[in-house]
């Protein structure tokens, strides 16, 4: 799986890119609070659409006392159409900026056609995909924040044969509503995040009820795995 590159932050610290064991991913079993353990187990048990491959990865240790991270790729054969990371943060004492004890932080990216990257409305549309994915599953959340970045690469000299490449990157965080026992519905939040990944990758809607969702058309040059 091609890991999402770059740093992922929620006001402090960052994310290493190396993969790790389950313990390195922040899930330390009996040493973690019950609410965090339950939230992590729900993430691990979630069933997702088959085109999305998800696995644990090393979590940032400086953002919260307890962290767990997943990385995902939208796969078409041997090619990745989009990838990203989702990090669960937990501070039992609460966090003023979060207005809660849990926080979800994400990075999503995908390649674009250059003409699509030039669309001035693209950042607003991509942000609406995130909030729309959460709302479509009936999830309540607070304090959303983030950025949408588009970048273009042009090649010269010995690389001039390569076509220009463009990329969209969504970085965001939000506070999931805590349910029974102070545990948020992390499985549903993961599913909505995968809905976002699928939209960015240009996959068709997962079911008839999603027919109104507009996705990016598939790019001509998805990343090789």
One Martini backbone bead per residue (centre of mass of N, CA, C, O) as a GRO file, in nm:
protein
  225
    1UNK     BB    1   0.096   0.035   0.022
    2UNK     BB    2   0.054   0.371  -0.025
    3UNK     BB    3   0.156   0.614   0.160
    4UNK     BB    4   0.093   0.898   0.295
    5UNK     BB    5   0.228   1.196   0.256
    6UNK     BB    6   0.349   1.380   0.502
    7UNK     BB    7   0.202   1.592   0.728
    8UNK     BB    8   0.009   1.549   1.037
    9UNK     BB    9  -0.209   1.784   1.204
   10UNK     BB   10  -0.347   1.942   1.539
   11UNK     BB   11  -0.140   2.192   1.637
   12UNK     BB   12   0.066   1.945   1.678
   13UNK     BB   13   0.299   1.798   1.552
   14UNK     BB   14   0.318   1.467   1.386
   15UNK     BB   15   0.385   1.228   1.112
   16UNK     BB   16   0.503   0.943   1.052
   17UNK     BB   17   0.570   0.709   0.774
   18UNK     BB   18   0.604   0.466   0.927
   19UNK     BB   19   0.545   0.157   0.997
   20UNK     BB   20   0.368  -0.049   1.242
   21UNK     BB   21   0.261  -0.187   1.498
   22UNK     BB   22   0.002  -0.200   1.703
   23UNK     BB   23   0.153  -0.056   1.929
   24UNK     BB   24   0.263   0.179   1.749
   25UNK     BB   25  -0.041   0.270   1.679
   26UNK     BB   26  -0.155   0.299   2.006
   27UNK     BB   27  -0.247   0.001   2.091
   28UNK     BB   28  -0.218  -0.112   2.448
   29UNK     BB   29  -0.464  -0.222   2.571
   30UNK     BB   30  -0.474  -0.223   2.916
   31UNK     BB   31  -0.340   0.080   2.921
   32UNK     BB   32  -0.605   0.171   2.815
   33UNK     BB   33  -0.885   0.311   2.800
   34UNK     BB   34  -1.190   0.180   2.745
   35UNK     BB   35  -1.289   0.386   2.533
   36UNK     BB   36  -1.046   0.356   2.343
   37UNK     BB   37  -1.057   0.052   2.297
   38UNK     BB   38  -1.343   0.051   2.173
   39UNK     BB   39  -1.280   0.243   1.936
   40UNK     BB   40  -1.061   0.064   1.806
   41UNK     BB   41  -1.223  -0.197   1.767
   42UNK     BB   42  -1.425  -0.067   1.571
   43UNK     BB   43  -1.221  -0.008   1.350
   44UNK     BB   44  -1.120  -0.308   1.309
   45UNK     BB   45  -1.433  -0.419   1.245
   46UNK     BB   46  -1.482  -0.276   0.998
   47UNK     BB   47  -1.677  -0.263   0.699
   48UNK     BB   48  -1.564  -0.235   0.363
   49UNK     BB   49  -1.505  -0.161   0.064
   50UNK     BB   50  -1.303  -0.351  -0.151
   51UNK     BB   51  -1.131  -0.099  -0.279
   52UNK     BB   52  -1.042  -0.066   0.028
   53UNK     BB   53  -0.735  -0.044   0.193
   54UNK     BB   54  -0.666  -0.135   0.538
   55UNK     BB   55  -0.416  -0.027   0.787
   56UNK     BB   56  -0.200  -0.010   1.020
   57UNK     BB   57  -0.014   0.261   1.175
   58UNK     BB   58   0.185   0.486   1.280
   59UNK     BB   59   0.147   0.700   1.549
   60UNK     BB   60   0.127   0.989   1.691
   61UNK     BB   61   0.259   1.090   2.022
   62UNK     BB   62   0.205   1.427   2.063
   63UNK     BB   63  -0.120   1.481   2.045
   64UNK     BB   64  -0.176   1.241   2.259
   65UNK     BB   65  -0.199   0.995   2.493
   66UNK     BB   66  -0.392   0.856   2.268
   67UNK     BB   67  -0.327   0.652   1.970
   68UNK     BB   68  -0.456   0.587   1.629
   69UNK     BB   69  -0.373   0.433   1.304
   70UNK     BB   70  -0.462   0.468   0.954
   71UNK     BB   71  -0.430   0.329   0.627
   72UNK     BB   72  -0.528   0.408   0.282
   73UNK     BB   73  -0.646   0.255  -0.035
   74UNK     BB   74  -0.747   0.299  -0.363
   75UNK     BB   75  -0.809   0.012  -0.565
   76UNK     BB   76  -0.692  -0.073  -0.912
   77UNK     BB   77  -0.551  -0.337  -0.899
   78UNK     BB   78  -0.213  -0.201  -0.914
   79UNK     BB   79  -0.361   0.074  -0.836
   80UNK     BB   80  -0.364   0.401  -0.696
   81UNK     BB   81  -0.612   0.658  -0.665
   82UNK     BB   82  -0.595   0.680  -0.343
   83UNK     BB   83  -0.494   0.829  -0.022
   84UNK     BB   84  -0.456   0.779   0.349
   85UNK     BB   85  -0.520   0.914   0.685
   86UNK     BB   86  -0.629   0.797   1.017
   87UNK     BB   87  -0.668   0.963   1.338
   88UNK     BB   88  -0.690   0.872   1.679
   89UNK     BB   89  -0.775   1.075   1.955
   90UNK     BB   90  -0.699   1.070   2.325
   91UNK     BB   91  -0.827   1.265   2.614
   92UNK     BB   92  -0.956   1.214   2.923
   93UNK     BB   93  -0.937   1.534   3.011
   94UNK     BB   94  -0.950   1.685   2.767
   95UNK     BB   95  -1.004   1.950   2.506
   96UNK     BB   96  -1.054   2.268   2.427
   97UNK     BB   97  -1.038   2.257   2.109
   98UNK     BB   98  -1.230   2.003   2.081
   99UNK     BB   99  -1.467   1.957   2.282
  100UNK     BB  100  -1.330   1.684   2.400
  101UNK     BB  101  -1.174   1.343   2.400
  102UNK     BB  102  -1.198   1.333   2.087
  103UNK     BB  103  -1.010   1.290   1.768
  104UNK     BB  104  -1.005   1.348   1.414
  105UNK     BB  105  -0.745   1.284   1.168
  106UNK     BB  106  -0.667   1.390   0.822
  107UNK     BB  107  -0.540   1.244   0.506
  108UNK     BB  108  -0.599   1.330   0.158
  109UNK     BB  109  -0.516   1.192  -0.176
  110UNK     BB  110  -0.490   1.291  -0.535
  111UNK     BB  111  -0.501   1.267  -0.864
  112UNK     BB  112  -0.515   1.500  -1.145
  113UNK     BB  113  -0.635   1.676  -1.379
  114UNK     BB  114  -0.521   1.976  -1.473
  115UNK     BB  115  -0.801   2.107  -1.549
  116UNK     BB  116  -0.931   2.042  -1.273
  117UNK     BB  117  -0.725   2.197  -1.088
  118UNK     BB  118  -0.825   2.487  -1.213
  119UNK     BB  119  -1.072   2.486  -1.051
  120UNK     BB  120  -1.193   2.723  -0.826
  121UNK     BB  121  -1.410   2.513  -0.675
  122UNK     BB  122  -1.260   2.262  -0.565
  123UNK     BB  123  -1.209   2.312  -0.260
  124UNK     BB  124  -1.511   2.339  -0.180
  125UNK     BB  125  -1.597   2.062  -0.279
  126UNK     BB  126  -1.405   1.888  -0.106
  127UNK     BB  127  -1.512   1.985   0.167
  128UNK     BB  128  -1.809   1.892   0.115
  129UNK     BB  129  -1.742   1.590   0.112
  130UNK     BB  130  -1.676   1.560   0.406
  131UNK     BB  131  -1.937   1.669   0.537
  132UNK     BB  132  -2.129   1.491   0.364
  133UNK     BB  133  -2.029   1.213   0.464
  134UNK     BB  134  -2.116   1.254   0.758
  135UNK     BB  135  -2.417   1.330   0.709
  136UNK     BB  136  -2.505   1.071   0.547
  137UNK     BB  137  -2.455   0.900   0.837
  138UNK     BB  138  -2.561   1.077   1.086
  139UNK     BB  139  -2.329   1.254   1.200
  140UNK     BB  140  -2.194   1.396   1.490
  141UNK     BB  141  -2.008   1.709   1.506
  142UNK     BB  142  -1.710   1.910   1.587
  143UNK     BB  143  -1.474   2.135   1.517
  144UNK     BB  144  -1.406   2.192   1.224
  145UNK     BB  145  -1.096   2.150   1.029
  146UNK     BB  146  -0.899   2.280   0.739
  147UNK     BB  147  -0.750   2.178   0.419
  148UNK     BB  148  -0.712   2.265   0.064
  149UNK     BB  149  -0.478   2.128  -0.175
  150UNK     BB  150  -0.312   2.232  -0.475
  151UNK     BB  151  -0.084   2.073  -0.712
  152UNK     BB  152   0.190   2.129  -0.949
  153UNK     BB  153   0.383   1.949  -1.203
  154UNK     BB  154   0.682   2.029  -1.389
  155UNK     BB  155   0.889   1.912  -1.656
  156UNK     BB  156   1.252   1.901  -1.716
  157UNK     BB  157   1.465   1.802  -1.931
  158UNK     BB  158   1.503   1.472  -1.856
  159UNK     BB  159   1.169   1.506  -1.773
  160UNK     BB  160   0.996   1.625  -2.022
  161UNK     BB  161   0.818   1.362  -2.096
  162UNK     BB  162   0.650   1.431  -1.872
  163UNK     BB  163   0.358   1.494  -1.754
  164UNK     BB  164   0.168   1.685  -1.604
  165UNK     BB  165   0.095   1.721  -1.246
  166UNK     BB  166  -0.182   1.671  -1.018
  167UNK     BB  167  -0.297   1.759  -0.674
  168UNK     BB  168  -0.499   1.658  -0.401
  169UNK     BB  169  -0.541   1.792  -0.056
  170UNK     BB  170  -0.675   1.670   0.257
  171UNK     BB  171  -0.703   1.845   0.569
  172UNK     BB  172  -0.845   1.718   0.882
  173UNK     BB  173  -1.071   1.791   1.167
  174UNK     BB  174  -1.271   1.626   1.432
  175UNK     BB  175  -1.546   1.590   1.668
  176UNK     BB  176  -1.686   1.328   1.800
  177UNK     BB  177  -1.956   1.199   1.922
  178UNK     BB  178  -2.039   1.081   2.230
  179UNK     BB  179  -2.153   0.798   2.368
  180UNK     BB  180  -2.172   0.527   2.517
  181UNK     BB  181  -1.922   0.558   2.751
  182UNK     BB  182  -1.769   0.779   2.565
  183UNK     BB  183  -1.817   0.647   2.271
  184UNK     BB  184  -1.760   0.667   1.956
  185UNK     BB  185  -1.854   0.607   1.613
  186UNK     BB  186  -1.589   0.497   1.446
  187UNK     BB  187  -1.699   0.321   1.217
  188UNK     BB  188  -1.868   0.545   1.080
  189UNK     BB  189  -1.632   0.742   1.037
  190UNK     BB  190  -1.470   0.552   0.858
  191UNK     BB  191  -1.683   0.518   0.637
  192UNK     BB  192  -1.695   0.820   0.560
  193UNK     BB  193  -1.397   0.842   0.485
  194UNK     BB  194  -1.419   0.631   0.254
  195UNK     BB  195  -1.617   0.795   0.090
  196UNK     BB  196  -1.418   1.019   0.032
  197UNK     BB  197  -1.203   0.852  -0.109
  198UNK     BB  198  -1.389   0.755  -0.339
  199UNK     BB  199  -1.452   1.031  -0.456
  200UNK     BB  200  -1.159   1.122  -0.516
  201UNK     BB  201  -1.107   0.857  -0.701
  202UNK     BB  202  -1.385   0.807  -0.884
  203UNK     BB  203  -1.593   0.635  -0.773
  204UNK     BB  204  -1.868   0.488  -0.765
  205UNK     BB  205  -2.130   0.445  -0.609
  206UNK     BB  206  -2.218   0.202  -0.370
  207UNK     BB  207  -2.528   0.294  -0.407
  208UNK     BB  208  -2.843   0.403  -0.484
  209UNK     BB  209  -2.841   0.625  -0.246
  210UNK     BB  210  -2.566   0.769  -0.402
  211UNK     BB  211  -2.643   0.906  -0.687
  212UNK     BB  212  -2.588   1.225  -0.607
  213UNK     BB  213  -2.296   1.179  -0.610
  214UNK     BB  214  -2.001   1.356  -0.679
  215UNK     BB  215  -1.720   1.270  -0.869
  216UNK     BB  216  -1.420   1.215  -0.965
  217UNK     BB  217  -1.268   1.146  -1.228
  218UNK     BB  218  -1.065   0.938  -1.352
  219UNK     BB  219  -0.743   0.915  -1.391
  220UNK     BB  220  -0.481   0.857  -1.624
  221UNK     BB  221  -0.250   0.853  -1.362
  222UNK     BB  222  -0.216   0.644  -1.148
  223UNK     BB  223  -0.061   0.508  -0.894
  224UNK     BB  224   0.182   0.303  -0.833
  225UNK     BB  225   0.249   0.026  -0.609
   0.00000   0.00000   0.00000
